[in-house]
């Protein structure tokens, strides 16, 4: 008689603990993918194909795969060019230029 059969004989808690241990081992790839964008895909592969050794290894490899570095796109806004106005005045509120000597911004109406 095997050791597991002798341990389970009469005590169901040992069998439940053993089952939980096996489930924990089965879902190691899913736990490894936690917090990554491929979590749902790894979970699906692990759940449906994890019973095969190849499916479990593929899920584990996918879970621990390094995420590619995010691309940084720098969009440089063009510098505002002052219109050809006599003595232009820059509005502090909206950042638009108005004719020099004016008391109010022509765009937003704020006091210049």
ABEGO torsion letter per residue (X at the ends): XBAAAAAABGBAAAAAAAAAAAAAAAAAAAAAABGBAAAAAAAAAAAAAAABAAAAAAAAAAAABBBBBBBBBBBBBBBBBBBBBBGBBBBAAAGBBBBBGBABBAAAGBBX
